[in-house]
Amino acid sequence: MTTPNEELSALSEKGLLRQLRSTRPRPSSQLYIGGTELLNFSSNDYLGLSKHPALIDASRQALSEFGTGSTASRLICGSLELFHELEELLAESKNTEAALSFANGYATALGAIPALVGKEDTILLDKLAHACLIDAARLSGATLRIFPHNDLNKLEKLLISSKGRTLIITESIFSMDGDRCPLAEIIELKEKYGALLLLDEAHATGVLGPTGQGLAEELQLQGQIDFQMGTLGKALGSAGGYLAASRSWIDLLINKARSFIYSTAPPPAQAAASLAALKILHSTEGVELRNKLHCHCARFNSLSPIIPKIIGHNEQALSASEKLREAGFYVPAIRYPSVPRGTARLRITLSAAHSEEQIDLLLAAL
């Protein structure tokens, strides 16, 4: 039997050892690591809302009114008014009958997917889907079949042979590559074969669409998607996750999603900040922030704020990240299992909180 130290040594030899780095708060575009101030190009705070006065004020007010905790699960006595108000606005924003919020995006996937499908059913999952979607699919007990990234031909072949309730799962913007799924074509296939579609808009929420609701809103396809999943902890600057769907599906989740049923509800301040962020997305300020972010993306010839620089080898990716750090930039090296073996990379993320000067400095350093 191997010891923990032996396992850690093996990870280190492969360039896969990870360590926590303590940081200190700074403006959204900066951070302190090891006493050094760095320009932060690693955050998913795409609109810079995590330090927005409206979110901070909403959190403070909720702390004063509701206290620090919800004290119980939603089904016991923790279903505070704030959660209902947040879910009503989420449903309105997603053009669905209802929505349900969770403590975080991971808990959303692990609670929702096993409640939607079981051992008699089939999940068709994009190969580059996020770990939370993979883990939830495995947990469900459904037959799990993987299709190559954005491969519509293979997806159709799997649909032809699928059994039971069939759930297609994909992301709108993929978290490590920054590319988009062919959403309209996937919807055509799911309707042709009578499947359901779960679209994870985690990295598109706040970024795409007239009111920042994601790729489905941008393409005017919200009404054709069965389950719209997303997070409140990236562009919305708060924390939490959600699933938007029909009233009957949401009622079923309330009764079957274990991560919802058996968890103490999130802190009231978290819901208050998320609600404030959603309101900003619908405002003129939200439009301005998205436009600024899109301008930054255009400087990199990118359609999303996620820009991967594929290097390949783990040690070379770590070395490149360290050289950027020495130059004053924090750009993390992403390695297996976050990405496939042999595709270690720098993952650059842009934010509306960055200035044009900071973008130019990074371009020069790269």
Contacts in CASP RR format, 6 or more apart in sequence:
PFRMAT RR
TARGET T0000
AUTHOR 0000-0000-0000
METHOD contacts of the structure
MODEL  1
MTTPNEELSALSEKGLLRQLRSTRPRPSSQLYIGGTELLNFSSNDYLGLS
KHPALIDASRQALSEFGTGSTASRLICGSLELFHELEELLAESKNTEAAL
SFANGYATALGAIPALVGKEDTILLDKLAHACLIDAARLSGATLRIFPHN
DLNKLEKLLISSKGRTLIITESIFSMDGDRCPLAEIIELKEKYGALLLLD
EAHATGVLGPTGQGLAEELQLQGQIDFQMGTLGKALGSAGGYLAASRSWI
DLLINKARSFIYSTAPPPAQAAASLAALKILHSTEGVELRNKLHCHCARF
NSLSPIIPKIIGHNEQALSASEKLREAGFYVPAIRYPSVPRGTARLRITL
SAAHSEEQIDLLLAAL
8 17 0 8 1.000
11 17 0 8 1.000
11 18 0 8 1.000
14 314 0 8 1.000
15 314 0 8 1.000
15 315 0 8 1.000
15 318 0 8 1.000
15 335 0 8 1.000
16 314 0 8 1.000
16 335 0 8 1.000
16 336 0 8 1.000
21 33 0 8 1.000
21 34 0 8 1.000
22 33 0 8 1.000
22 34 0 8 1.000
23 31 0 8 1.000
23 32 0 8 1.000
23 33 0 8 1.000
24 31 0 8 1.000
24 32 0 8 1.000
24 35 0 8 1.000
25 31 0 8 1.000
26 32 0 8 1.000
26 37 0 8 1.000
26 40 0 8 1.000
27 51 0 8 1.000
27 353 0 8 1.000
28 40 0 8 1.000
28 43 0 8 1.000
28 45 0 8 1.000
28 48 0 8 1.000
28 50 0 8 1.000
28 51 0 8 1.000
28 351 0 8 1.000
28 353 0 8 1.000
29 39 0 8 1.000
29 40 0 8 1.000
29 351 0 8 1.000
29 353 0 8 1.000
29 354 0 8 1.000
29 355 0 8 1.000
29 358 0 8 1.000
30 37 0 8 1.000
30 38 0 8 1.000
30 39 0 8 1.000
30 40 0 8 1.000
31 37 0 8 1.000
31 38 0 8 1.000
31 40 0 8 1.000
31 330 0 8 1.000
32 38 0 8 1.000
33 325 0 8 1.000
33 330 0 8 1.000
36 325 0 8 1.000
36 328 0 8 1.000
37 328 0 8 1.000
38 325 0 8 1.000
38 328 0 8 1.000
38 329 0 8 1.000
38 330 0 8 1.000
39 328 0 8 1.000
39 329 0 8 1.000
39 330 0 8 1.000
39 354 0 8 1.000
39 358 0 8 1.000
39 361 0 8 1.000
39 362 0 8 1.000
40 330 0 8 1.000
41 329 0 8 1.000
41 330 0 8 1.000
41 331 0 8 1.000
41 348 0 8 1.000
41 349 0 8 1.000
41 350 0 8 1.000
41 354 0 8 1.000
41 362 0 8 1.000
42 330 0 8 1.000
42 331 0 8 1.000
42 332 0 8 1.000
42 347 0 8 1.000
42 349 0 8 1.000
43 349 0 8 1.000
43 351 0 8 1.000
44 203 0 8 1.000
44 233 0 8 1.000
44 234 0 8 1.000
44 235 0 8 1.000
44 349 0 8 1.000
45 234 0 8 1.000
45 235 0 8 1.000
45 237 0 8 1.000
45 351 0 8 1.000
45 353 0 8 1.000
46 206 0 8 1.000
46 207 0 8 1.000
46 234 0 8 1.000
46 235 0 8 1.000
46 293 0 8 1.000
46 305 0 8 1.000
46 349 0 8 1.000
46 350 0 8 1.000
46 351 0 8 1.000
46 352 0 8 1.000
47 206 0 8 1.000
47 235 0 8 1.000
47 236 0 8 1.000
47 237 0 8 1.000
47 280 0 8 1.000
47 286 0 8 1.000
47 289 0 8 1.000
47 290 0 8 1.000
47 293 0 8 1.000
47 351 0 8 1.000
47 352 0 8 1.000
47 353 0 8 1.000
48 237 0 8 1.000
48 289 0 8 1.000
48 351 0 8 1.000
48 352 0 8 1.000
48 353 0 8 1.000
49 55 0 8 1.000
49 235 0 8 1.000
49 236 0 8 1.000
49 237 0 8 1.000
49 238 0 8 1.000
49 277 0 8 1.000
49 280 0 8 1.000
49 289 0 8 1.000
50 237 0 8 1.000
50 238 0 8 1.000
52 237 0 8 1.000
52 276 0 8 1.000
52 277 0 8 1.000
52 280 0 8 1.000
54 276 0 8 1.000
54 277 0 8 1.000
54 279 0 8 1.000
54 280 0 8 1.000
55 237 0 8 1.000
55 238 0 8 1.000
55 273 0 8 1.000
55 276 0 8 1.000
55 277 0 8 1.000
56 273 0 8 1.000
57 276 0 8 1.000
58 269 0 8 1.000
58 272 0 8 1.000
58 273 0 8 1.000
58 275 0 8 1.000
58 276 0 8 1.000
59 269 0 8 1.000
59 270 0 8 1.000
59 272 0 8 1.000
59 273 0 8 1.000
60 269 0 8 1.000
61 272 0 8 1.000
62 82 0 8 1.000
62 268 0 8 1.000
62 269 0 8 1.000
62 271 0 8 1.000
62 272 0 8 1.000
62 273 0 8 1.000
63 268 0 8 1.000
63 269 0 8 1.000
65 268 0 8 1.000
66 80 0 8 1.000
66 82 0 8 1.000
66 268 0 8 1.000
66 269 0 8 1.000
67 268 0 8 1.000
67 269 0 8 1.000
68 267 0 8 1.000
68 269 0 8 1.000
69 264 0 8 1.000
69 265 0 8 1.000
69 267 0 8 1.000
69 268 0 8 1.000
70 78 0 8 1.000
70 80 0 8 1.000
70 264 0 8 1.000
70 265 0 8 1.000
70 266 0 8 1.000
70 267 0 8 1.000
70 268 0 8 1.000
71 77 0 8 1.000
71 78 0 8 1.000
71 264 0 8 1.000
72 78 0 8 1.000
72 264 0 8 1.000
72 265 0 8 1.000
73 260 0 8 1.000
73 261 0 8 1.000
73 262 0 8 1.000
73 263 0 8 1.000
73 264 0 8 1.000
73 265 0 8 1.000
74 83 0 8 1.000
74 254 0 8 1.000
74 260 0 8 1.000
74 265 0 8 1.000
75 254 0 8 1.000
75 261 0 8 1.000
78 264 0 8 1.000
78 265 0 8 1.000
79 265 0 8 1.000
80 265 0 8 1.000
80 268 0 8 1.000
80 271 0 8 1.000
82 268 0 8 1.000
82 271 0 8 1.000
82 272 0 8 1.000
82 275 0 8 1.000
83 101 0 8 1.000
83 265 0 8 1.000
83 271 0 8 1.000
85 275 0 8 1.000
86 101 0 8 1.000
86 271 0 8 1.000
86 274 0 8 1.000
86 275 0 8 1.000
86 278 0 8 1.000
87 98 0 8 1.000
87 99 0 8 1.000
87 100 0 8 1.000
87 101 0 8 1.000
87 242 0 8 1.000
88 99 0 8 1.000
89 275 0 8 1.000
89 278 0 8 1.000
89 279 0 8 1.000
90 99 0 8 1.000
90 101 0 8 1.000
90 242 0 8 1.000
90 244 0 8 1.000
90 278 0 8 1.000
91 97 0 8 1.000
91 98 0 8 1.000
91 99 0 8 1.000
91 244 0 8 1.000
93 211 0 8 1.000
93 213 0 8 1.000
93 244 0 8 1.000
93 278 0 8 1.000
93 281 0 8 1.000
93 282 0 8 1.000
94 213 0 8 1.000
94 216 0 8 1.000
94 222 0 8 1.000
94 228 0 8 1.000
94 244 0 8 1.000
95 217 0 8 1.000
95 222 0 8 1.000
95 223 0 8 1.000
96 222 0 8 1.000
96 223 0 8 1.000
96 228 0 8 1.000
96 244 0 8 1.000
96 245 0 8 1.000
96 246 0 8 1.000
97 245 0 8 1.000
97 246 0 8 1.000
97 247 0 8 1.000
97 250 0 8 1.000
98 244 0 8 1.000
98 245 0 8 1.000
98 246 0 8 1.000
98 247 0 8 1.000
98 249 0 8 1.000
98 250 0 8 1.000
98 251 0 8 1.000
99 242 0 8 1.000
99 243 0 8 1.000
99 244 0 8 1.000
99 245 0 8 1.000
99 250 0 8 1.000
100 242 0 8 1.000
100 243 0 8 1.000
100 250 0 8 1.000
100 253 0 8 1.000
100 254 0 8 1.000
100 257 0 8 1.000
100 260 0 8 1.000
101 232 0 8 1.000
101 240 0 8 1.000
101 241 0 8 1.000
101 242 0 8 1.000
101 266 0 8 1.000
101 271 0 8 1.000
101 274 0 8 1.000
102 108 0 8 1.000
102 111 0 8 1.000
102 112 0 8 1.000
102 240 0 8 1.000
102 241 0 8 1.000
102 242 0 8 1.000
102 243 0 8 1.000
102 257 0 8 1.000
102 259 0 8 1.000
102 260 0 8 1.000
102 263 0 8 1.000
102 266 0 8 1.000
103 239 0 8 1.000
103 240 0 8 1.000
103 241 0 8 1.000
103 259 0 8 1.000
103 263 0 8 1.000
103 265 0 8 1.000
103 266 0 8 1.000
104 231 0 8 1.000
104 233 0 8 1.000
104 239 0 8 1.000
104 240 0 8 1.000
104 241 0 8 1.000
105 132 0 8 1.000
105 202 0 8 1.000
105 229 0 8 1.000
105 230 0 8 1.000
105 231 0 8 1.000
105 240 0 8 1.000
105 241 0 8 1.000
106 132 0 8 1.000
107 240 0 8 1.000
107 241 0 8 1.000
107 259 0 8 1.000
107 260 0 8 1.000
107 263 0 8 1.000
108 132 0 8 1.000
108 229 0 8 1.000
108 230 0 8 1.000
108 231 0 8 1.000
108 240 0 8 1.000
108 241 0 8 1.000
108 242 0 8 1.000
108 243 0 8 1.000
108 259 0 8 1.000
109 130 0 8 1.000
109 132 0 8 1.000
109 133 0 8 1.000
109 135 0 8 1.000
109 136 0 8 1.000
109 200 0 8 1.000
109 229 0 8 1.000
110 132 0 8 1.000
110 135 0 8 1.000
110 136 0 8 1.000
110 139 0 8 1.000
110 258 0 8 1.000
110 259 0 8 1.000
111 136 0 8 1.000
111 253 0 8 1.000
111 257 0 8 1.000
111 258 0 8 1.000
111 259 0 8 1.000
111 260 0 8 1.000
112 136 0 8 1.000
112 198 0 8 1.000
112 227 0 8 1.000
112 229 0 8 1.000
112 243 0 8 1.000
112 253 0 8 1.000
112 257 0 8 1.000
113 123 0 8 1.000
113 133 0 8 1.000
113 136 0 8 1.000
113 137 0 8 1.000
113 139 0 8 1.000
113 140 0 8 1.000
113 167 0 8 1.000
113 169 0 8 1.000
113 198 0 8 1.000
114 136 0 8 1.000
114 139 0 8 1.000
114 140 0 8 1.000
114 141 0 8 1.000
114 256 0 8 1.000
114 257 0 8 1.000
114 258 0 8 1.000
115 252 0 8 1.000
115 253 0 8 1.000
115 256 0 8 1.000
115 257 0 8 1.000
115 258 0 8 1.000
116 140 0 8 1.000
116 165 0 8 1.000
116 167 0 8 1.000
116 196 0 8 1.000
116 198 0 8 1.000
116 227 0 8 1.000
116 249 0 8 1.000
116 252 0 8 1.000
116 253 0 8 1.000
117 123 0 8 1.000
117 140 0 8 1.000
117 141 0 8 1.000
117 142 0 8 1.000
117 165 0 8 1.000
117 167 0 8 1.000
118 140 0 8 1.000
118 141 0 8 1.000
118 142 0 8 1.000
118 165 0 8 1.000
119 141 0 8 1.000
119 142 0 8 1.000
120 142 0 8 1.000
120 163 0 8 1.000
120 164 0 8 1.000
120 165 0 8 1.000
121 140 0 8 1.000
121 142 0 8 1.000
121 143 0 8 1.000
121 163 0 8 1.000
121 164 0 8 1.000
121 165 0 8 1.000
121 166 0 8 1.000
121 167 0 8 1.000
122 142 0 8 1.000
122 143 0 8 1.000
122 144 0 8 1.000
122 145 0 8 1.000
122 158 0 8 1.000
122 162 0 8 1.000
122 163 0 8 1.000
122 164 0 8 1.000
122 165 0 8 1.000
122 166 0 8 1.000
122 167 0 8 1.000
123 137 0 8 1.000
123 140 0 8 1.000
123 142 0 8 1.000
123 143 0 8 1.000
123 144 0 8 1.000
123 145 0 8 1.000
123 166 0 8 1.000
123 167 0 8 1.000
123 169 0 8 1.000
124 145 0 8 1.000
124 146 0 8 1.000
124 147 0 8 1.000
124 155 0 8 1.000
124 158 0 8 1.000
124 159 0 8 1.000
124 162 0 8 1.000
124 166 0 8 1.000
124 167 0 8 1.000
124 168 0 8 1.000
124 169 0 8 1.000
124 195 0 8 1.000
125 133 0 8 1.000
125 134 0 8 1.000
125 137 0 8 1.000
125 144 0 8 1.000
125 145 0 8 1.000
125 146 0 8 1.000
125 147 0 8 1.000
125 168 0 8 1.000
125 169 0 8 1.000
125 170 0 8 1.000
126 146 0 8 1.000
126 147 0 8 1.000
126 149 0 8 1.000
126 150 0 8 1.000
126 169 0 8 1.000
126 170 0 8 1.000
126 171 0 8 1.000
126 174 0 8 1.000
126 181 0 8 1.000
127 146 0 8 1.000
127 147 0 8 1.000
127 148 0 8 1.000
127 149 0 8 1.000
128 149 0 8 1.000
128 171 0 8 1.000
128 174 0 8 1.000
128 176 0 8 1.000
128 177 0 8 1.000
129 169 0 8 1.000
129 170 0 8 1.000
129 171 0 8 1.000
129 174 0 8 1.000
129 200 0 8 1.000
130 171 0 8 1.000
130 175 0 8 1.000
130 200 0 8 1.000
130 202 0 8 1.000
131 337 0 8 1.000
131 338 0 8 1.000
133 169 0 8 1.000
133 171 0 8 1.000
133 200 0 8 1.000
137 144 0 8 1.000
137 169 0 8 1.000
138 144 0 8 1.000
142 167 0 8 1.000
143 162 0 8 1.000
143 163 0 8 1.000
145 158 0 8 1.000
145 162 0 8 1.000
147 154 0 8 1.000
147 155 0 8 1.000
147 158 0 8 1.000
148 154 0 8 1.000
149 174 0 8 1.000
150 179 0 8 1.000
150 181 0 8 1.000
150 182 0 8 1.000
152 182 0 8 1.000
152 185 0 8 1.000
152 186 0 8 1.000
152 189 0 8 1.000
155 168 0 8 1.000
155 186 0 8 1.000
155 189 0 8 1.000
156 189 0 8 1.000
156 193 0 8 1.000
159 166 0 8 1.000
159 168 0 8 1.000
159 189 0 8 1.000
159 190 0 8 1.000
159 192 0 8 1.000
159 193 0 8 1.000
159 195 0 8 1.000
160 193 0 8 1.000
162 193 0 8 1.000
162 195 0 8 1.000
165 196 0 8 1.000
166 193 0 8 1.000
166 194 0 8 1.000
166 195 0 8 1.000
166 196 0 8 1.000
167 195 0 8 1.000
167 196 0 8 1.000
167 197 0 8 1.000
167 198 0 8 1.000
168 186 0 8 1.000
168 189 0 8 1.000
168 190 0 8 1.000
168 195 0 8 1.000
168 196 0 8 1.000
168 197 0 8 1.000
168 198 0 8 1.000
169 197 0 8 1.000
169 198 0 8 1.000
169 200 0 8 1.000
170 181 0 8 1.000
170 186 0 8 1.000
170 197 0 8 1.000
170 198 0 8 1.000
170 199 0 8 1.000
170 200 0 8 1.000
171 181 0 8 1.000
171 199 0 8 1.000
171 200 0 8 1.000
171 201 0 8 1.000
171 202 0 8 1.000
171 203 0 8 1.000
172 180 0 8 1.000
172 181 0 8 1.000
172 183 0 8 1.000
172 199 0 8 1.000
172 200 0 8 1.000
172 201 0 8 1.000
172 203 0 8 1.000
172 204 0 8 1.000
172 208 0 8 1.000
172 214 0 8 1.000
172 215 0 8 1.000
172 216 0 8 1.000
173 179 0 8 1.000
173 180 0 8 1.000
173 201 0 8 1.000
173 202 0 8 1.000
173 203 0 8 1.000
173 204 0 8 1.000
173 207 0 8 1.000
173 208 0 8 1.000
173 215 0 8 1.000
173 304 0 8 1.000
173 306 0 8 1.000
174 180 0 8 1.000
174 181 0 8 1.000
174 203 0 8 1.000
174 306 0 8 1.000
175 202 0 8 1.000
175 203 0 8 1.000
175 306 0 8 1.000
176 306 0 8 1.000
176 308 0 8 1.000
176 334 0 8 1.000
176 338 0 8 1.000
176 339 0 8 1.000
176 345 0 8 1.000
176 347 0 8 1.000
177 306 0 8 1.000
177 308 0 8 1.000
178 203 0 8 1.000
178 302 0 8 1.000
178 303 0 8 1.000
178 304 0 8 1.000
178 306 0 8 1.000
178 307 0 8 1.000
178 308 0 8 1.000
179 303 0 8 1.000
179 304 0 8 1.000
180 215 0 8 1.000
180 303 0 8 1.000
180 304 0 8 1.000
181 199 0 8 1.000
181 215 0 8 1.000
183 199 0 8 1.000
183 215 0 8 1.000
183 216 0 8 1.000
183 219 0 8 1.000
183 221 0 8 1.000
184 219 0 8 1.000
184 221 0 8 1.000
186 197 0 8 1.000
187 197 0 8 1.000
187 221 0 8 1.000
187 224 0 8 1.000
187 225 0 8 1.000
189 195 0 8 1.000
190 196 0 8 1.000
190 197 0 8 1.000
191 224 0 8 1.000
196 226 0 8 1.000
196 227 0 8 1.000
197 225 0 8 1.000
197 226 0 8 1.000
197 227 0 8 1.000
198 226 0 8 1.000
198 227 0 8 1.000
198 229 0 8 1.000
199 215 0 8 1.000
199 216 0 8 1.000
199 225 0 8 1.000
199 227 0 8 1.000
199 228 0 8 1.000
199 229 0 8 1.000
200 229 0 8 1.000
200 230 0 8 1.000
201 213 0 8 1.000
201 214 0 8 1.000
201 215 0 8 1.000
201 216 0 8 1.000
201 228 0 8 1.000
201 229 0 8 1.000
201 230 0 8 1.000
202 229 0 8 1.000
202 230 0 8 1.000
202 231 0 8 1.000
202 234 0 8 1.000
203 234 0 8 1.000
203 304 0 8 1.000
203 306 0 8 1.000
204 214 0 8 1.000
204 215 0 8 1.000
204 304 0 8 1.000
205 212 0 8 1.000
205 213 0 8 1.000
205 214 0 8 1.000
205 230 0 8 1.000
205 231 0 8 1.000
205 234 0 8 1.000
205 235 0 8 1.000
205 236 0 8 1.000
206 212 0 8 1.000
206 213 0 8 1.000
206 214 0 8 1.000
206 235 0 8 1.000
206 236 0 8 1.000
206 281 0 8 1.000
206 290 0 8 1.000
207 214 0 8 1.000
207 235 0 8 1.000
207 290 0 8 1.000
207 293 0 8 1.000
207 304 0 8 1.000
207 305 0 8 1.000
208 214 0 8 1.000
208 215 0 8 1.000
208 217 0 8 1.000
208 218 0 8 1.000
209 215 0 8 1.000
209 217 0 8 1.000
209 218 0 8 1.000
209 290 0 8 1.000
210 217 0 8 1.000
210 218 0 8 1.000
211 217 0 8 1.000
211 281 0 8 1.000
211 282 0 8 1.000
212 235 0 8 1.000
212 281 0 8 1.000
212 286 0 8 1.000
212 290 0 8 1.000
213 222 0 8 1.000
213 281 0 8 1.000
216 222 0 8 1.000
216 223 0 8 1.000
216 225 0 8 1.000
216 228 0 8 1.000
222 228 0 8 1.000
226 245 0 8 1.000
226 246 0 8 1.000
226 249 0 8 1.000
227 243 0 8 1.000
227 244 0 8 1.000
227 245 0 8 1.000
227 249 0 8 1.000
228 243 0 8 1.000
228 244 0 8 1.000
228 245 0 8 1.000
229 241 0 8 1.000
229 242 0 8 1.000
229 243 0 8 1.000
229 244 0 8 1.000
230 241 0 8 1.000
230 242 0 8 1.000
230 243 0 8 1.000
231 240 0 8 1.000
231 241 0 8 1.000
231 242 0 8 1.000
232 238 0 8 1.000
232 239 0 8 1.000
232 240 0 8 1.000
232 241 0 8 1.000
232 242 0 8 1.000
232 270 0 8 1.000
232 274 0 8 1.000
232 277 0 8 1.000
233 239 0 8 1.000
233 240 0 8 1.000
233 241 0 8 1.000
233 274 0 8 1.000
236 274 0 8 1.000
236 277 0 8 1.000
236 278 0 8 1.000
236 281 0 8 1.000
237 273 0 8 1.000
237 277 0 8 1.000
238 270 0 8 1.000
238 273 0 8 1.000
238 274 0 8 1.000
238 277 0 8 1.000
239 266 0 8 1.000
239 270 0 8 1.000
239 273 0 8 1.000
239 274 0 8 1.000
240 266 0 8 1.000
240 270 0 8 1.000
240 274 0 8 1.000
243 250 0 8 1.000
243 253 0 8 1.000
245 253 0 8 1.000
253 260 0 8 1.000
254 260 0 8 1.000
254 261 0 8 1.000
255 261 0 8 1.000
280 286 0 8 1.000
280 289 0 8 1.000
289 352 0 8 1.000
290 352 0 8 1.000
292 352 0 8 1.000
293 305 0 8 1.000
293 350 0 8 1.000
293 351 0 8 1.000
293 352 0 8 1.000
296 305 0 8 1.000
296 350 0 8 1.000
296 351 0 8 1.000
296 352 0 8 1.000
296 354 0 8 1.000
296 356 0 8 1.000
296 359 0 8 1.000
297 303 0 8 1.000
297 304 0 8 1.000
297 305 0 8 1.000
297 350 0 8 1.000
299 359 0 8 1.000
299 360 0 8 1.000
299 363 0 8 1.000
300 307 0 8 1.000
300 348 0 8 1.000
300 350 0 8 1.000
300 363 0 8 1.000
302 350 0 8 1.000
305 349 0 8 1.000
305 350 0 8 1.000
305 351 0 8 1.000
306 347 0 8 1.000
306 348 0 8 1.000
306 349 0 8 1.000
307 347 0 8 1.000
307 348 0 8 1.000
307 349 0 8 1.000
307 350 0 8 1.000
308 334 0 8 1.000
308 345 0 8 1.000
308 346 0 8 1.000
308 347 0 8 1.000
308 348 0 8 1.000
309 320 0 8 1.000
309 345 0 8 1.000
309 346 0 8 1.000
309 347 0 8 1.000
309 348 0 8 1.000
309 366 0 8 1.000
310 343 0 8 1.000
310 344 0 8 1.000
310 345 0 8 1.000
311 317 0 8 1.000
311 320 0 8 1.000
311 333 0 8 1.000
311 344 0 8 1.000
311 345 0 8 1.000
311 346 0 8 1.000
312 342 0 8 1.000
312 343 0 8 1.000
312 344 0 8 1.000
312 345 0 8 1.000
313 342 0 8 1.000
313 344 0 8 1.000
314 333 0 8 1.000
314 335 0 8 1.000
314 336 0 8 1.000
314 342 0 8 1.000
314 344 0 8 1.000
316 344 0 8 1.000
317 333 0 8 1.000
317 334 0 8 1.000
317 335 0 8 1.000
317 344 0 8 1.000
317 345 0 8 1.000
317 346 0 8 1.000
318 333 0 8 1.000
318 335 0 8 1.000
318 344 0 8 1.000
320 333 0 8 1.000
320 346 0 8 1.000
321 331 0 8 1.000
321 332 0 8 1.000
321 333 0 8 1.000
321 346 0 8 1.000
324 330 0 8 1.000
324 331 0 8 1.000
324 346 0 8 1.000
324 365 0 8 1.000
324 366 0 8 1.000
325 331 0 8 1.000
327 365 0 8 1.000
328 365 0 8 1.000
329 361 0 8 1.000
329 362 0 8 1.000
329 365 0 8 1.000
331 346 0 8 1.000
331 347 0 8 1.000
331 348 0 8 1.000
331 362 0 8 1.000
332 346 0 8 1.000
332 347 0 8 1.000
333 344 0 8 1.000
333 345 0 8 1.000
333 346 0 8 1.000
334 344 0 8 1.000
334 345 0 8 1.000
334 346 0 8 1.000
334 347 0 8 1.000
335 344 0 8 1.000
336 342 0 8 1.000
336 344 0 8 1.000
339 345 0 8 1.000
348 362 0 8 1.000
350 359 0 8 1.000
END
